[in-house]
Amino acid sequence: MDYLGEIEGKRIHDRRTSMLMNSPRFVYVPGPIIVGAGPSGLAVAACLKEKGVPSLILERCNCLASLWQLKTYDRLRLHLPKQFCELPLMGFPKNFPTYPTKQQFVAYLEEYARRFEIRPVFNETVEGAEFDGSIGFWRVRAVGAKGEERQYVCRWLVVATGENAEAVRPEIEGMEDFGGDIVHTSVYKSGEVFGGKKVLVVGCGNSGMEVCLDLCNHNARPSLVVRDAVHVLPREMLGKSTFGLSMWLLKWFPMRLVDRFLLIVSRLLLGDTSLLGLDRPNLGPLELKNLSGKTPVLDVGTLAKIKSGDIKIYPSIRRLTHQTVEFIDGRTDIFDAIILATGYKSNVPSWLKEREMFSEKDGLPRRPFPNGWKGLCGLYAVGFTKRGLLGASMDARRIAEDIEKCWKSEAKQTNFSM
């Protein structure tokens, strides 16, 4: 017997709601609704499934992990070793390399969904969600591919749209006058279409660095805009992944001492990056990551191309004119195209009507990790830790455990009342 369903039925007894329940546009969900079918949303659904709690995932695109499948470049690999990127309850296949490719990671996620029988509702865009205190439920308004509207009602709402929901496209003076292509990395697939062209990449994070390398490999002539100080670390140190080595060292030594070790080894392996126009921040890489969420760049070969002169470094852009870029140091250069490796942002404030848990400024939980996963009235967040898949997996487990307690408690109350 569906005890939770009976409890919810007793709570939804007002005339207005009863009328809605008879409408095909009204969908009652006995378990949590999860918004987003990326790795974070799948992880929560799997953890809930293991505990016997049903859930429903709403996904605006037509596939799992739409960011990975639709908005990433072809040569992308996981930047961290696979053991730090696996989702709860299922590891990567043993035959996968240490750093799985984009295609391998997507295949892993699809198998993950099959194993736990996770079937998201695709092409369902959530346009509004708010808690209705009069009935004690969340109302979630969504629009389908053909414009049809539906209202979902649930006890728990899990926000799994993540930190990378929308591309950030900065406004640069003169963009309308440039004349050449200006594209975000979310639509960049390969440097093949840029062969022989001068391309300016704006942004020196992992994506910007790797896009520059990809352009070099396709005989383009890339330059890189470095607007801020950045930590560039080798992907591996002393035969171990830099990330894995850091995690191990943090078990024994304070963060600042580990940072000092990482910078010394990086200097030995990579040289003084400031001589290349890549100044390091005052804070160490781990301390900076912990305080601001800014991820250090793990070099996969781009630095060698900068040293050889195949990739030029420029400071921030002042303005654009016809196929010409003027930089803040007074230099100008001609380019055929500009690629914006300017990252992504959360879109939560645009659809979630809630002011306590999420900041309206950046769309991230107000409480820092590890306390940002739970809000009020059955609201949860996963994929907002700025700690990648490892952080998402940790939060997914916490959320499932918390909802399970409520689920079992209410089932017992119903059973007792009967």
N, C-alpha and C positions, 0 to 999 in steps of 0.2 A: 504494500500500500504506500502511496506517495504522501507521507506525513507532512513534508514541507509544503507540498502543494495545497494540502488541506488548511494548513496554518495561513498561508498566503491568501487562500480563498476567503477565509474568515475576515482577514484584514481588509480585503478589497470588497467592501460591501455597499459603498455609497452608490447612489443612483447613477451618477455621472460615469463612474468606473464600470459599472455593470453594463451600461450602454456601449462603452468602448469594447468590452470583452466580446460582445456579439458582432463586432466589426472585423472584417478580414484584414484591416489595416492595424489592428491591435494584436501584439504578440506578447503573451505572458511567458517569462522565462523563470523556471523554478530555482535555478542556480545563478551564478554570476554571469554577467555579460563582460566580455573582454573586447576592448576596442583596439584592433590591430593584430594582424596575423604574421608579424615578424617573429624572429627568434624569441623575443621576450614573451609575446602573447602565447606562442606555442608552448614555452616552458611552463607557464602558469597552468594552461589547460591540461598538460600532461601530469603535473603534480596534483591537480585537483582530481583528475581521472583515477590516479592511483589510490586516492583516498575515498573514492566512491561518490564524488561530488560532480554532477554534470555542469557543463558550462557552454556558452555560445560565443563564438568569435565573430565579430563584424569587421569586414575588411573592405576598404574603399576601392582597391584595385582588383584585378582578376586572377591573382596568384598569391601564393605564399611568399613572404620575404620580398616584397615588391622593390624595396630599396636595393637589395642585392641583385635581383633579376633584371630590373628595368633601369636603374640609375647608377650603375657602376661600370667601370671600364673593363675591357676584356682580360687584361693581364693581371687583374687584382688577385691577390692571395691573402689569406689571413696573415696579419702582421705578427701575431703571437703564435707560439706552438699550439698544436691542436688540443693538448691536454688542458689548456687554460681557456678553451673556447667551446668545450662540449656542453650540451644542455643536460639538465638533471635526468637521471635514470637511463641514459643511453649514450655511450661513448662513440667516438668515430671508428670506422672500420680500421682494422690493423694495417691494411695495405695502403691506407692514405699516407701521403708524405707528412713530414713534420709541419709544413705550412701548406695546408690544402688550398687548391685553386678555388676561384669563385664558383665554377661549375660543380666541383666536388662538395663544396659547402652547401649549395642549393640542393644537391642530391641527398645529402645527409638530412637536411630539414624536411624534405619530402618524405623520406623514409621514416623520420621521427613522427610526422603527422599520421602516416599509415599505421605505424606500430600502436600508437595510442588512440587510433580511430578519431582523430581530430578533423572535423569537417567544417571549416569556416563558411560563413555566408559571404560570398564574394560580391563585388560591385555594389556594396551597401555602404554609403558614405554617411557617417554620423555627423549631423549638422547642429545638434543640440542635445545636452544632457543636464538634467537638474534633479535635485532631490525634492520630492513632494512630501513635506512633513505631515500633511493631512492623512496620508495613507501609509507613510513609512516606507516608501519605495522610490527608486530612481526611475525617472521617465527619460527614455532615450529616443530621440527623433532621428530617423534615418531616411535617406533617399536612395532609391535603386537606380539601375542603369537607364531605365526608361522614364525616370522622373517620378515614379510612384513613391508615395510617402508611407512610412510605417512608424508606429510608436511601440517601442518595447518597454516592458515594465519588469524590474528585477529588484532583488534585495541588495545585491552587491554589484559594484561597478569597478572594473579593473582597467585603468588607463595604461595601454601598452603601445601607444603611438610613438613613444621614444623621443630622444633628443634630436633625431635627424629626420623629422617629418617633412620639412619644407626647405628648399634650397635658399640660401642667403645670396642675394644679388645686390651688391652695393651700387649706389648711384655715383658715377664718376662724371665730372664736368666734361661735356663734349661728346658723350657716348653717341648721341644722335648724329654727330658729324663724322664719326670715325670711318664709316664706309665699309670696313671689313667685318668679318664674322666676330661676334662677341657671344660666347657660349659658356654655360656653367658646366662643371665636371659631371653634373647629373645627366647630361646628354652626350658626354664624350665617351666614345667606345674604343677608338684606336687612333694612333698617330698616322695611320696609313693615308687618310684623306688630307693630311697636312704635309706630305712629303715635298721637300724642296722649299717650303715656306718659312718665313720668319714668324715665330709665334711667341707671344708674351703670356706667361702663366702668372696669375696674380694669386699669391698665397703659398706659404712655404711649409705647410703641414705635410703629413704623410702622403696625402693625395697629390698635392702640388708637386712635391719632389718626384713622386713616381710617374706622374704624367710627363714631366720633363724628360725623365729617362726613356719613357715610351716614345716620345717625340724624337729623341736622338736615335733610337733604334729604327725609326722609320725615315731617317734622312731628313728630318726637319731641322730647323735652326732655332732652338728654344732659348728664351731668357726667362729669368725668374724674379718676380717682385718680392722682396723680403721687407715687410713693413715693421716687424717686431723682432725682438731677440728670440732665439730659438735654440733648444738643446737638440743636437744631432748626436745620436749614439749608434755604435755598431749594432747590427741585429743580433750578433753573437759575440760573446767574450769568453776567452779561455775554454773554447769548445762547448760552451753552454749558451742557451738563449739568454740575452741580456735581461729579459723580463723574469725568466725562471731563476736566474742567479740572484736578481734583486730580491725576489720573494724569499729565497732561502736565507740570504744575508740578513733580511729584516727580522728573522726569527731570533737572531743572536746579537745584532748590533743596532744602535739608534739610527734613525733615518738620515740624519745629517752626516754621520760617518759613512753610511752606505753611499750617499750622494757623492761624498768626496772620493770614495773608491771608484765609482762609475766615471767621474770626470777625469781622474788620473789615467785610468785605462783607456778611456776614449781619446785623451790627448796623445797617448802612446800609439794607438792604432790609427787614428784619423788625422792627427796633427792639430794645429791651432786653427779652428774653424773661423775665428774672427778675421784672420788674414784673407779669407775668401769672401768676406762680407756677411758672415753668419755669426753675429755676436751672441754670446750666451747670456741668459737672464742671470740676475744676481742670486736668485734662489736656485738650489739644486734641482735636478729633474724630478725626483720623487716628491720633494717638498712642494714644488710648484704644482705638480699634478694633484697632490693631496689638498692644496688650498684653493686652486682655481679650476681644476679639471683639465688644464692644458696638457696635452699628451706630447711627450718628446718624439722626435722623428727617429725612426729606426731605419738606418741607411741600408738600401739594397743595391747600391751601385751609383747612385746619383752624384755623390760627393766626388767620385773619381772623374766624372764628366765635367764637374765644375772646376776641378783642379786642372784638367786638360784644356779648359777654355771652350769646350763644346757647349757649355751652358753658361751664359752670362748672368751676373747678379745686378739688379737695380733696386734703388730704394722706392718709396711710395710714389704713386702717380699724382701729379698736380692737375693735369688736364689732357684731354684728347683733342686732336684736330684730324683732318683727313689723313687716315692711315699713319698718323704720327702720334707718338706718345711723349709728353713732356713730364720729366720726373722732378721731384722736389729739390734735387741738387743742381738743377739747371740743365742737365743733359737731355737731349732729345734723340729719338730713334724711330725708324720706320718699321712697321709690322704689318703683316698680312691678316693676322687674326689675334684675338685675345681669348684666353681661357680663364674663367673665374674659378679658382680652387678655393672658394671663400666659405665653404662649409655649409652647415645646415642648422636649423633651429626647430624648437618645439612649436606645435600649432595648437596646443591645449587651450589657451585662452580664447581661441576663436570659436570653440564649440562647448566647452565645459563651463556651466554656469555655477561657479564655486570660487570663493575668495580666500578660504582658509588654508588649504593644502598647497595649492599651486600659486606661484607668483605670476601676476599679470604682466610683469616686465619681460621675463624670459621664458615663461611657460614651464619652469622646473619646480620641483617640490621646494618649499621654503626651508624645510629642515634638512640639513646635510646628511650624507651617508654616515652611519647606517640606519638613520631614523626617518628617512623620507618615504618609506614604502606604504605607510598607513595613515589615512585621514579619518574623518568623521563620517558617521552614517553609512558605513559599509563601502567607503571609497578607498581604493588602493592604486599604487603606481608601481610599474615595473619597467626597467630600461632607462631610468633617469639618473643612474648613480655616477655617471662619467667614469665608470670602471669597466666598460665593455660587457662582453658576454658573461664574464665571471661574476660581475656585480648583479647582472640581470638574473642569473641562476640562483644566487643567494636570496634575492628578493622574491623570486618565484616560489621557493620553498617556504619562506616565511608567510607569504600570502595564503598559500594552500593550507598550511597548518592553522592559520587564524580563522579562515572561513570554515574549515572542517569542524572546529570547536563549536562555532555557531550552528552549523548544520546539524550536528549530533545533539546539541543541547535542545534545539527546537523540536527535533524529532522525538526526543524523550518526553518533552513537555506534552506533545500531542498524544503520544502513546499513553501517558499517565492520565490525561484528561478523558481519554476514551474508556 
